[in-house]
Amino acid sequence: AIINMGADSDVTMTHVHNEGVQFNTMPIMPNPTFRVSRNSDQTGISDATWTKVQFDTVAYDDRNEYDESTNYRYSPTIPGVYSFFAAVRVGGSVNTYQCFVGLYKNGSKIMQTNIRISSSDELATTIVPLAVQDTNDGDDYYEIFVYLNTNGSNGTLTASGNPFNIYFGATLLSRTT
């Protein structure tokens, strides 16, 4: 007997006597996705040091794979190719000459973008974006780090806390298993 899963479904199954159910077409499984941000400033970012951005507010995380309170990392459990995106806006009371945003996988940087900045006024309006695809084997984790170069200037550096200016997310593009 062929069993149709409903009018809006392309999934059909065949029941084979004494052998159970066999799918003629596989059901569509939604791909995992998440997006997080910061709603307050992250202070204490040191000059010329890679610092983890602590995204502490979850907009959505359909599989609960982002840790927003301890490690601030995404640990997807489904193997496949993921598309990652992030943006960081920094501010401070010093002239910043370069701002880098890096995507780290299992503690190692796999991609970075950067912008050269000439003044603290320009810094206040600069958002550094990042977009990359990567293959996850089901037990990897991902984090965003920021690096600011002020050429040794003293002052306060901040990752601006505004969910429209500082965010991190990903979605699974294709499964590998």
C-alpha positions in Angstrom: 0.0 0.0 0.0 1.3 3.5 -0.8 0.6 6.1 1.9 0.6 9.8 0.9 1.5 12.1 3.8 -1.0 14.8 2.8 -2.0 17.2 0.1 0.9 19.6 0.7 3.5 16.8 1.0 5.7 15.2 -1.7 6.5 12.4 0.8 5.1 8.9 0.1 5.8 5.6 1.8 5.2 2.0 0.9 4.3 -0.5 3.5 6.0 -3.9 2.6 4.4 -6.8 4.4 6.7 -8.1 7.2 9.4 -5.6 6.3 8.0 -2.4 7.7 7.7 1.0 6.0 9.9 2.2 3.2 10.1 5.9 2.1 9.7 6.4 -1.6 10.8 10.0 -1.2 12.5 11.3 1.9 10.7 13.7 4.2 12.0 17.3 4.1 14.0 18.0 7.3 14.4 21.7 8.2 18.1 22.8 8.2 19.4 24.2 11.6 19.8 27.9 11.8 20.7 30.5 14.5 21.3 34.2 15.1 22.6 35.9 18.2 23.6 39.5 19.1 24.6 41.7 22.0 22.2 44.1 23.7 24.9 45.9 25.8 28.5 47.0 25.2 31.3 44.5 25.7 34.1 46.5 27.3 37.7 45.6 28.1 38.9 44.8 24.6 42.7 45.1 24.6 44.8 46.7 21.9 46.4 44.2 19.5 44.7 41.1 21.1 42.2 38.7 19.6 39.2 38.9 22.0 36.1 36.7 21.8 32.9 38.5 21.2 30.4 37.4 23.8 27.1 37.3 22.0 24.6 37.0 24.9 21.2 37.4 23.3 19.6 34.7 21.1 17.2 35.9 18.4 16.6 32.3 17.3 18.3 29.0 17.6 16.1 26.2 16.4 18.2 23.3 17.9 19.6 25.0 21.0 23.2 24.7 19.7 24.5 28.2 20.7 25.8 28.7 24.2 25.0 32.4 25.1 26.0 32.2 28.8 29.4 30.4 29.2 31.4 29.7 26.1 29.7 32.0 23.6 30.0 29.4 20.8 27.9 27.6 18.2 28.2 23.8 18.2 26.2 22.4 15.3 25.6 18.6 15.6 24.5 17.9 12.0 27.4 17.4 9.6 27.3 19.5 6.5 28.2 22.8 4.8 27.2 25.9 6.9 27.0 29.5 5.8 28.2 31.8 8.6 27.7 35.5 8.9 28.8 38.1 11.5 29.2 41.8 11.9 30.9 43.8 14.7 30.8 47.5 15.4 33.5 48.8 17.7 33.9 52.1 19.5 36.2 53.7 21.9 38.1 56.8 23.1 41.2 56.1 21.0 42.1 56.1 17.3 41.9 52.6 15.9 43.8 52.0 12.8 42.6 48.5 12.0 39.7 46.3 13.1 39.6 42.6 12.3 36.7 40.2 12.7 37.6 36.5 12.7 35.7 33.2 12.6 37.3 30.6 14.7 36.6 26.8 14.4 37.7 24.6 17.3 39.9 27.4 18.6 41.7 28.2 15.4 41.0 31.1 13.0 39.7 30.0 9.6 38.6 33.4 8.1 39.1 37.1 8.9 38.0 40.4 7.4 39.4 43.8 8.3 38.8 47.5 7.8 41.4 50.3 8.1 40.1 53.2 10.1 41.7 56.7 10.4 39.9 58.3 13.4 37.7 57.6 16.4 34.9 59.4 14.6 35.1 57.0 11.7 35.4 54.1 14.1 32.0 55.0 15.7 30.2 54.4 12.4 32.2 51.4 11.1 30.7 47.9 11.0 33.0 45.1 10.0 31.1 42.3 8.2 32.2 38.6 7.7 30.6 35.9 5.6 32.1 32.4 5.0 31.0 28.8 4.3 32.6 25.9 6.1 32.2 22.2 6.4 31.3 20.9 9.9 31.7 17.2 10.8 29.2 17.2 13.6 31.4 17.9 16.6 33.0 21.3 15.7 32.4 24.6 17.4 32.5 28.2 16.0 33.2 31.6 17.7 33.7 35.2 16.6 36.7 37.2 17.7 37.6 40.8 17.2 41.1 42.4 17.0 41.7 46.1 17.3 45.0 47.8 16.4 45.4 51.3 18.0 49.2 51.5 17.5 49.6 51.5 21.3 47.1 54.3 22.1 45.6 54.2 25.5 41.8 54.4 26.1 38.7 52.3 26.1 37.7 50.0 23.4 34.2 48.6 23.2 32.2 46.1 21.0 29.0 48.1 20.6 25.9 46.5 22.0 23.2 46.9 19.4 21.6 43.9 17.8 21.5 45.6 14.4 25.3 46.3 14.5 26.8 43.2 16.2 25.5 39.7 15.4 26.6 36.2 14.5 24.6 33.5 12.8 24.6 30.5 10.5 22.4 28.1 8.6 23.1 24.6 7.2 23.2 24.7 3.4 23.6 21.0 2.7 24.0 17.9 4.8 27.0 15.6 4.3 25.5 12.4 5.8 
